[in-house]
Amino acid sequence: MRWWAEKVGKPGLLPGDNTGFGLAERTPYQGNRARRLTPETLDRVADARTQLTLKLEAAFGLRREEAIKFRPALADRGDRIALKPSWCKGGRYREVPITHPKQRALLDEVRAAIGNGSLIAPGRLYVDQLQTYKHQTRRAGLGQAHGLRHAYAQWRYKVLTGWDCPAAGGRDCGQMTPEERARDRAARMEISHELGHGRLDVTDTYLGRRWAKGSAPR
């Protein structure tokens, strides 16, 4: 699980020889937008609440608004987080499973930092905190940090299937057995729900095409 330790900014938790600085290098797959959150990147973020926001995005695949409005006292259900409709795009309630000890540790860290509140600083509005977030992420070279969601999706795909997705250099469905294709489809549907979409085709953006262009069965 070296990838996970890198993603939440703590690569020292696990040994490994794949080290990077700032944003990790992208894979050779053209169009892969996955980005990992490294200690060097976090060190360039001066605002503690923005740091926690980015960690939530990386650990749970949250959109930035969902992470900024996140309230652990309301969301933490033990084995999953429940996102209120008012936090989510399109007002769609959803749940994301807690599947790794580092996710649990992060939730405890966030709760210790903000108690019953959200990652919007006291006395500020969401739009104020959003401006701070934008400024801090620009300085850190992260832009909108949407690539953290891509990295989460690709991590979940590998956990659920046992192999890399096409965007990370893995096989497409044309190179899989029928049983593997069924597992691919189930994993993509699960990830789509976790990201707040619910459609299979959306996962192509995060994971790469299920079928190579022109090879899908008719």
Residue pairs with C-beta under 8 A, 6 or more apart in sequence:
1 14
1 100
2 11
2 14
2 15
2 16
2 18
3 36
3 155
3 158
4 14
4 100
4 102
4 155
5 11
5 12
5 13
5 14
5 16
5 102
6 18
6 20
6 24
6 36
6 37
6 38
7 36
7 37
7 58
7 59
7 148
7 151
7 152
7 155
8 37
8 55
8 58
8 59
8 102
8 106
9 37
9 38
9 39
9 41
9 42
9 55
9 58
10 39
10 102
11 19
11 38
11 39
13 102
20 36
20 38
21 38
21 40
22 38
22 40
22 41
22 141
23 35
23 36
23 38
23 41
23 141
23 142
23 147
24 35
24 36
24 38
26 32
26 33
26 34
26 35
27 34
27 167
27 168
27 169
28 169
29 166
29 167
29 168
29 169
29 208
31 167
31 208
32 150
32 167
32 168
32 208
33 146
33 147
33 150
34 147
34 150
34 151
34 153
34 154
34 167
34 168
34 206
35 142
35 145
35 147
35 148
35 150
35 151
36 58
36 148
36 151
37 54
37 55
37 58
37 148
41 140
41 141
41 142
42 51
42 54
42 140
44 139
44 140
44 141
45 51
45 54
45 136
45 137
45 139
45 140
46 136
46 139
47 132
47 133
47 136
48 113
49 113
49 114
49 119
49 120
49 121
49 129
49 132
50 132
50 133
50 136
50 137
52 109
52 110
52 113
52 114
52 119
53 64
53 67
53 68
53 70
53 119
53 133
54 67
54 137
54 142
54 145
54 148
55 106
55 109
55 110
56 62
56 67
56 70
56 106
56 110
56 119
57 63
57 64
57 67
57 145
57 148
57 149
57 152
58 148
58 151
58 152
59 102
59 103
59 106
59 152
60 81
60 96
60 103
60 152
61 96
61 148
61 149
61 152
61 153
61 156
61 194
61 195
62 70
62 83
62 96
62 149
63 88
63 89
63 149
63 196
64 130
64 133
64 144
64 145
64 146
65 87
65 88
65 89
65 126
65 130
66 83
66 87
66 88
66 89
67 119
68 118
68 119
68 120
68 126
68 129
68 130
68 133
69 84
69 86
69 87
69 118
69 119
69 120
69 126
70 83
70 87
70 110
70 118
70 119
71 114
71 116
71 117
71 118
72 107
72 110
72 111
72 114
73 111
73 115
73 116
74 82
74 84
75 81
75 82
75 83
75 84
76 107
76 111
77 95
78 98
79 97
79 98
80 95
80 96
80 97
80 98
81 95
81 96
81 98
81 107
82 93
82 94
82 95
83 93
83 94
83 95
83 96
83 196
84 93
85 91
85 92
85 93
88 94
88 196
89 196
90 196
92 196
94 193
94 194
94 196
96 194
97 194
98 104
98 107
99 159
110 119
119 129
120 126
120 128
120 129
121 128
121 129
121 132
134 144
137 143
137 144
137 145
149 195
149 206
150 167
150 205
150 206
152 195
153 165
153 191
153 195
153 203
153 206
153 207
154 164
154 165
154 167
154 168
154 206
154 207
156 187
156 190
156 191
156 194
157 164
157 165
157 187
157 188
157 191
157 207
158 164
158 165
158 168
160 183
160 186
160 187
160 190
160 191
161 180
161 183
161 184
161 187
163 170
163 171
164 170
165 207
165 208
166 172
166 207
166 208
166 209
166 210
167 206
167 207
167 208
168 208
170 208
172 208
172 209
172 210
172 211
172 212
172 215
173 181
173 184
173 210
173 211
173 216
174 211
174 212
174 215
176 184
184 210
185 200
185 210
188 200
188 203
188 207
188 210
189 200
191 203
191 206
191 207
192 198
192 199
192 200
192 202
192 203
195 202
195 206
197 203
200 210
203 210
204 210
210 216
211 217
